């Protein structure tokens, strides 16, 4: 079921993004655009390659972004899943709104600051995939819940101690905070409760305080050690069995729906399969998927791991980012340097991939060119005898890991296939 965001508040906040002035804070944008508003610059529909943009500049493909949004909307609907895409990938309210418009139940976030960003732009269903024990953050969340009956936030609990700290911070709240027990993905995995007996103890602790309300269970299968289809499905069935057991024990008394949530960007096919097996419970079940990297996809990590590789009949995501750089040094036939480095490109999972070279308006494959290392402001290129590369050429790089691509660019041109920039995506990290 899609959620209608607070359209008045959200639309006004989004409109104000277009009123922001272009200046030195936003790298890659045309220097002669300084003083224009973002909306005025977008209305000029400048070309990424001839409109005065400076390198390095990260561009997001308008067509591929739309394809990815549509594909995941279709996938979630086909499999009967509610969808709360993880907003920490982009931290871009314009993209949050497009995800909501494409049927998303709400937006997932990881920390309280991200709640503030989402709420400021009209998102009023938020899944916080973390336990929050910071009293200042909890009091702020509680105040917002008390002030707005339409605002819903669900967050993790993974310990009795966490319940105690949350209760202490939330005393006096008019509305209880909805929580889900996080089941760990296994020994040595990240956060979460390790055993079903401990989950029951956490559920009992929640039931004992008036400030919290247990509404379901959740976890992240991407942390399963040595993950493979069998291990992932086995853990997901543990998660489902936990929900069934807690329901049979009466621990969801008084809730309108039971939340069962999982799903990163590598195993959502397994989530869809196992969640289809969830039996009837005492109230309807919200089967909530949280994948986030799909919005831009990538040319490395997720290109290899996407579930669509296993189920090609369901479609295929398309990498939507390209980082445009310029050759600034060609010291030898085997080496070249471009002017983008760690400040500009994701590198935590894979180095960037040299894809295309542009010279005099002509684009060709980057044959014989590979990225071997990054400095702060340079990429090191190895070139073979096949490489036709000169100082001044533009090199288009593919990137791996969307989450560490978005965070390096506060304002990202949204460009059509011919280079026409139709909008600018503002991020808040």
PAVOLUM-328259 format. One record per residue (C-alpha): residue number from 1; x, y, z. Coordinates in pm, 1 decimal. Layout:
NUM;X;Y;Z
...
% end
This chain:
1;0.0;0.0;0.0
2;149.5;329.8;-108.0
3;178.9;613.5;136.6
4;89.2;968.1;53.6
5;357.4;1187.9;203.9
6;271.6;1515.8;371.9
7;238.1;1675.0;29.2
8;198.9;2033.2;147.3
9;503.7;2033.6;375.3
10;707.2;1816.1;140.8
11;623.3;2010.3;-174.0
12;709.3;2340.1;-10.7
13;1042.0;2204.9;114.6
14;1126.1;2057.0;-224.5
15;1036.6;2384.3;-394.2
16;1281.2;2562.9;-166.1
17;1559.1;2336.3;-296.7
18;1510.4;2496.1;-637.7
19;1554.1;2839.1;-477.9
20;1902.9;2760.6;-345.1
21;2178.4;2968.6;-504.1
22;2451.4;2801.6;-707.3
23;2798.1;2887.6;-580.9
24;3135.4;2745.7;-475.8
25;2975.4;2482.1;-250.2
26;2872.5;2269.3;-547.5
27;3162.4;2119.3;-737.6
28;3143.1;2047.0;-1108.1
29;2875.9;2307.8;-1183.2
30;2942.6;2583.7;-1438.5
31;3133.7;2872.9;-1279.0
32;2927.8;3121.7;-1480.4
33;2613.4;2988.9;-1311.8
34;2713.2;3140.8;-977.2
35;2424.1;3343.4;-839.5
36;2154.8;3160.4;-1033.4
37;1908.5;2952.6;-837.8
38;1915.3;2579.3;-891.7
39;1575.6;2610.0;-1058.4
40;1699.9;2880.2;-1295.6
41;2002.1;2671.8;-1390.2
42;1785.3;2364.3;-1447.8
43;1554.3;2568.0;-1672.3
44;1850.3;2649.8;-1897.0
45;1883.5;2277.2;-1979.3
46;2256.3;2308.0;-2029.2
47;2451.6;2023.6;-2183.4
48;2684.5;1835.5;-1951.4
49;2963.1;1837.7;-2211.5
50;2926.4;2179.9;-2373.1
51;2742.6;2388.2;-2112.6
52;3035.0;2496.8;-1897.9
53;3044.3;2211.6;-1645.4
54;3389.7;2151.2;-1499.8
55;3557.3;1820.9;-1426.0
56;3527.2;1618.0;-1220.1
57;3149.3;1606.9;-1233.6
58;2917.9;1324.1;-1130.9
59;2605.9;1275.4;-1342.4
60;2296.5;1066.4;-1279.2
61;2118.4;924.6;-1582.7
62;1758.0;1045.7;-1600.4
63;1644.7;750.2;-1810.2
64;1818.2;483.1;-1604.0
65;1699.2;631.4;-1276.5
66;1339.5;618.1;-1400.6
67;1386.8;261.2;-1522.5
68;1516.3;147.6;-1182.9
69;1237.1;318.7;-992.2
70;974.9;158.6;-1214.9
71;1135.0;-186.2;-1202.4
72;1142.2;-207.8;-822.0
73;788.2;-74.6;-794.4
74;677.2;-351.5;-1029.8
75;881.8;-613.3;-845.4
76;743.0;-526.1;-502.0
77;386.3;-519.5;-631.5
78;426.1;-852.1;-813.7
79;549.9;-1020.0;-495.5
80;303.2;-862.9;-254.2
81;570.3;-667.9;-67.4
82;546.1;-327.3;92.3
83;857.6;-126.3;11.4
84;1051.8;114.8;231.9
85;1370.2;177.3;30.5
86;1674.5;261.6;238.6
87;1720.3;636.7;220.3
88;2077.0;630.0;351.8
89;2184.7;532.8;-0.3
90;2105.4;869.5;-154.7
91;1991.6;1100.4;128.5
92;1817.1;1288.4;-151.5
93;1463.8;1409.0;-69.6
94;1381.9;1450.3;-440.3
95;1450.5;1080.4;-485.2
96;1257.3;994.8;-168.0
97;955.3;1167.1;-320.9
98;995.4;980.0;-647.8
99;1017.3;651.8;-455.8
100;700.6;737.3;-264.4
101;529.5;834.3;-590.2
102;633.3;491.2;-721.0
103;434.8;319.1;-447.8
104;678.7;299.4;-156.3
105;518.7;250.1;187.3
106;774.1;487.1;338.6
107;1149.7;539.8;365.7
108;1405.2;346.8;570.9
109;1684.4;536.2;748.3
110;1975.2;439.0;970.2
111;2022.6;721.7;1223.5
112;1814.1;1001.0;1379.8
113;1964.9;1274.1;1160.9
114;1825.4;1091.2;858.0
115;1483.3;1084.7;1023.6
116;1502.5;1462.8;1048.9
117;1586.1;1496.7;679.2
118;1306.7;1265.6;566.4
119;1049.5;1426.0;793.3
120;1149.6;1776.2;682.5
121;1060.1;1680.4;325.7
122;719.9;1534.3;402.2
123;798.3;1165.3;457.9
124;572.5;1052.9;740.6
125;627.0;677.8;743.8
126;983.0;602.6;847.5
127;1149.9;273.7;934.6
128;1463.3;332.1;1143.6
129;1679.4;22.4;1097.2
130;1879.5;65.7;1414.0
131;1832.2;71.6;1789.3
132;1822.7;429.8;1918.6
133;1945.0;489.2;2273.6
134;2044.9;856.1;2248.1
135;1806.3;1036.3;2488.1
136;1809.9;1365.5;2296.9
137;1719.9;1191.4;1972.6
138;1449.8;983.8;2141.0
139;1291.7;1289.5;2302.0
140;1288.8;1470.4;1966.6
141;1126.8;1171.2;1794.0
142;871.1;1142.4;2072.8
143;782.2;1510.6;2050.5
144;724.3;1477.1;1676.5
145;507.2;1169.0;1726.6
146;302.0;1349.1;1991.1
147;256.9;1652.0;1766.1
148;148.5;1463.4;1453.8
149;-92.2;1169.9;1464.0
150;-15.9;1087.3;1098.4
151;358.4;1045.8;1159.7
152;465.3;685.0;1211.0
153;815.1;568.9;1300.9
154;925.4;211.0;1364.8
155;1271.4;130.4;1498.7
156;1475.3;-167.9;1615.9
157;1533.2;-297.8;1966.2
158;1801.4;-559.9;2020.1
159;1860.1;-577.4;2395.2
160;1688.8;-548.4;2729.9
161;1936.6;-274.2;2818.0
162;1830.9;-86.5;2506.5
163;1466.9;-111.9;2613.5
164;1558.9;29.8;2954.8
165;1742.2;325.9;2803.9
166;1462.7;397.1;2558.4
167;1201.3;382.0;2830.8
168;1397.3;621.1;3052.7
169;1421.4;877.7;2770.9
170;1058.7;844.8;2660.3
171;876.4;868.9;2994.4
172;588.9;1111.0;2973.3
173;531.6;1058.2;2600.5
174;170.6;1063.7;2484.7
175;231.0;797.0;2220.5
176;442.2;483.5;2257.0
177;723.3;431.8;2009.0
178;670.4;136.0;1775.0
179;958.8;-111.8;1784.0
180;1054.4;-438.7;1617.2
181;1289.7;-698.2;1764.1
182;1599.1;-726.5;1548.0
183;1710.2;-1084.4;1489.5
184;2084.6;-1109.1;1429.0
185;2198.9;-1268.5;1105.5
186;2417.6;-1513.6;1296.0
187;2710.7;-1536.3;1530.7
188;2973.5;-1282.2;1439.9
189;2724.7;-1079.3;1235.5
190;2646.9;-717.5;1305.5
191;2371.6;-604.7;1545.9
192;2064.9;-794.4;1661.1
193;1954.5;-1050.5;1918.0
194;2137.7;-1381.1;1879.0
195;1884.7;-1636.2;2005.3
196;1508.8;-1679.9;2007.8
197;1511.7;-1700.5;2387.9
198;1682.0;-1360.8;2405.1
199;1427.8;-1224.4;2154.0
200;1149.2;-1335.6;2387.9
201;1323.2;-1161.0;2678.2
202;1346.9;-838.4;2478.0
203;978.9;-869.8;2382.7
204;889.5;-916.5;2748.3
205;1091.4;-607.8;2839.2
206;903.4;-403.8;2578.8
207;569.2;-529.7;2711.1
208;666.3;-418.5;3061.6
209;700.9;-48.3;2973.7
210;432.5;195.8;2854.2
211;665.3;395.0;2630.3
212;722.2;122.3;2368.1
213;492.0;-94.1;2158.8
214;612.5;-416.0;1996.8
215;483.9;-431.5;1637.4
216;701.1;-694.7;1470.5
217;1039.4;-840.7;1387.0
218;1315.9;-745.4;1145.6
219;1674.2;-805.7;1044.7
220;1929.5;-776.1;766.7
221;2018.8;-1091.1;577.6
222;2314.3;-918.1;409.0
223;2516.9;-980.1;726.2
224;2479.7;-1360.5;717.6
225;2828.7;-1513.7;735.4
226;2922.3;-1694.7;412.6
227;2584.4;-1606.8;268.1
228;2441.7;-1832.7;0.1
229;2079.6;-1899.9;-104.2
230;2038.8;-2183.4;145.8
231;2176.7;-1991.3;443.6
232;1980.8;-1679.2;356.9
233;1651.1;-1863.4;323.1
234;1714.2;-2055.5;645.8
235;1770.1;-1730.9;835.8
236;1463.6;-1568.5;679.2
237;1254.6;-1866.7;791.6
238;1391.8;-1814.7;1144.0
239;1272.2;-1454.0;1122.0
240;926.6;-1563.1;1009.7
241;910.5;-1830.3;1281.5
242;1005.0;-1566.3;1539.1
243;711.8;-1352.1;1428.1
244;477.8;-1650.8;1444.2
245;600.0;-1747.2;1791.0
246;569.1;-1398.6;1932.5
247;220.9;-1369.5;1785.7
248;111.9;-1700.4;1935.8
249;243.8;-1578.9;2272.3
250;20.2;-1271.2;2249.0
251;306.9;-1022.5;2231.3
252;147.0;-821.2;1947.0
253;-179.1;-758.4;2130.0
254;-348.6;-438.7;2020.7
255;-151.5;-376.2;1698.9
256;-325.8;-320.2;1366.6
257;-62.5;-507.4;1166.6
258;250.6;-711.1;1234.7
259;567.2;-588.3;1066.2
260;806.5;-848.5;925.3
261;1096.5;-674.0;754.7
262;1421.8;-766.4;580.4
263;1588.4;-709.9;249.3
264;1906.1;-540.8;139.4
265;2000.9;-517.7;-226.5
266;2166.5;-858.3;-266.9
267;1898.1;-1107.5;-154.6
268;1556.0;-953.4;-205.9
269;1456.7;-1248.9;-425.0
270;1498.5;-1477.5;-123.1
271;1301.3;-1231.0;89.7
272;1017.9;-1236.5;-163.8
273;1014.9;-1617.6;-172.3
274;1019.4;-1671.7;204.1
275;782.7;-1387.3;288.2
276;533.4;-1545.9;48.8
277;527.4;-1838.4;293.8
278;425.7;-1628.1;597.0
279;112.9;-1790.7;740.9
280;-194.7;-1606.0;856.1
281;-133.6;-1435.6;1189.6
282;-371.2;-1271.3;1435.9
283;-373.6;-949.0;1231.3
284;-252.9;-863.5;879.1
285;123.4;-879.0;812.0
286;317.9;-589.5;661.1
287;589.7;-763.4;456.9
288;838.8;-480.5;435.8
289;1133.4;-482.7;194.7
290;1410.0;-224.3;249.1
291;1648.9;-243.2;-50.1
292;1804.7;95.0;-132.7
293;2099.0;63.6;-373.1
294;1867.8;-8.5;-666.6
295;1789.0;360.6;-711.4
296;2115.1;419.1;-899.4
297;2249.7;61.4;-903.6
298;2622.2;49.8;-992.6
299;2892.0;-83.9;-1223.2
300;3063.3;-308.2;-967.9
301;2949.2;-453.8;-638.0
302;2573.4;-460.0;-697.9
303;2603.6;-534.3;-1068.0
304;2760.1;-864.6;-954.4
305;2528.7;-929.1;-656.9
306;2186.6;-812.0;-772.8
307;1916.9;-1079.3;-741.7
308;1809.0;-997.9;-1096.7
309;2112.8;-1197.4;-1209.3
310;1940.3;-1502.1;-1057.5
311;1593.2;-1416.3;-1186.7
312;1656.8;-1242.8;-1522.8
313;1295.7;-1294.9;-1624.0
314;1205.2;-1030.2;-1360.4
315;1405.4;-758.8;-1540.2
316;1741.6;-589.4;-1487.4
317;1859.2;-280.1;-1305.2
318;2076.7;-31.2;-1492.7
319;2379.8;155.7;-1352.9
320;2281.8;522.1;-1348.8
321;2599.7;699.3;-1230.7
322;2893.5;814.5;-1440.4
323;3178.9;1025.1;-1307.3
324;3329.0;1244.8;-1575.2
325;3697.0;1330.4;-1531.8
326;3964.8;1484.2;-1747.6
327;4313.7;1365.5;-1838.0
328;4555.8;1615.3;-1683.5
329;4881.1;1424.8;-1727.0
330;5013.3;1160.9;-1970.5
331;5368.2;1106.4;-1843.9
332;5433.4;780.9;-2033.1
333;5270.5;545.8;-2286.0
334;5170.3;320.5;-1995.0
335;5030.6;580.5;-1757.8
336;4786.6;868.8;-1736.1
337;4621.9;1068.5;-1460.7
338;4272.7;1216.6;-1442.3
339;4151.2;1482.7;-1202.2
340;3914.2;1279.1;-982.7
341;4014.2;1084.6;-675.3
342;3897.3;972.1;-334.3
343;3711.8;1299.6;-278.0
344;3494.7;1229.4;-580.9
345;3460.9;854.4;-641.7
346;3344.6;557.1;-438.5
347;3636.3;324.4;-367.0
348;3545.8;127.8;-54.0
349;3437.9;-184.3;-246.7
350;3594.5;-146.5;-591.9
351;3801.2;109.3;-776.8
352;3620.2;301.6;-1051.4
353;3597.7;150.3;-1399.0
354;3714.3;339.4;-1709.9
355;3423.9;310.6;-1954.1
356;3435.1;575.3;-2224.3
357;3658.0;852.5;-2361.6
358;3522.8;1177.9;-2510.4
359;3722.9;1398.6;-2746.3
360;3587.8;1672.3;-2972.6
361;3229.7;1564.4;-2907.9
362;3289.9;1201.1;-3000.3
363;3254.8;921.9;-2745.2
364;3425.8;582.0;-2774.8
365;3498.1;286.1;-2543.9
366;3793.8;331.8;-2306.2
367;3978.4;40.6;-2463.6
368;4309.0;-34.2;-2294.3
369;4242.0;200.7;-2001.3
370;4202.1;86.0;-1639.8
371;4206.5;253.5;-1299.1
372;4477.3;113.3;-1072.3
373;4471.8;349.7;-772.9
374;4322.7;669.0;-631.9
375;4491.4;963.2;-463.1
376;4287.3;1235.4;-296.0
377;4236.3;1426.2;-622.0
378;4373.5;1196.6;-893.0
379;4297.0;857.4;-1040.4
380;4593.4;656.0;-1166.0
381;4529.4;503.6;-1507.4
382;4717.4;217.1;-1667.4
383;4712.8;233.8;-2045.8
384;4803.2;-37.1;-2296.6
385;4902.8;2.6;-2659.8
386;4533.3;-1.0;-2756.0
387;4458.8;311.2;-2556.1
388;4405.7;635.6;-2749.4
389;4426.8;889.3;-2469.4
390;4550.0;1247.5;-2466.5
391;4572.5;1530.2;-2214.5
392;4238.2;1710.1;-2221.2
393;4025.3;1404.6;-2299.3
394;3721.9;1341.4;-2081.2
395;3706.7;992.7;-1930.8
396;3375.2;854.1;-1804.2
397;3413.6;629.9;-1500.5
398;3166.1;375.6;-1371.6
399;3140.2;345.2;-993.6
400;3081.1;71.2;-739.1
401;2865.1;109.0;-425.2
402;2599.2;382.1;-457.6
403;2605.4;459.5;-84.7
404;2957.4;600.6;-107.5
405;2896.7;771.6;-441.2
406;2604.8;995.0;-344.5
407;2773.4;1116.9;-25.9
408;3058.3;1292.1;-207.7
409;2831.5;1517.1;-414.9
410;2590.6;1768.1;-255.2
411;2431.2;1862.6;-590.3
412;2420.8;1608.8;-873.0
413;2321.1;1689.7;-1232.6
414;2040.7;1467.0;-1364.1
415;2127.0;1426.6;-1731.6
416;1946.7;1276.0;-2027.4
417;2128.9;1046.1;-2268.7
418;2234.9;1333.3;-2496.4
419;2386.1;1522.4;-2201.1
420;2096.4;1763.6;-2143.1
421;2080.1;1838.1;-1770.0
422;1715.4;1849.9;-1667.4
423;1745.0;1877.9;-1289.5
424;1984.7;1875.2;-994.5
425;1958.9;1627.1;-707.9
426;2039.1;1771.2;-364.3
427;2183.1;1537.4;-101.7
428;2203.8;1577.9;277.1
429;2477.3;1373.6;446.8
% end
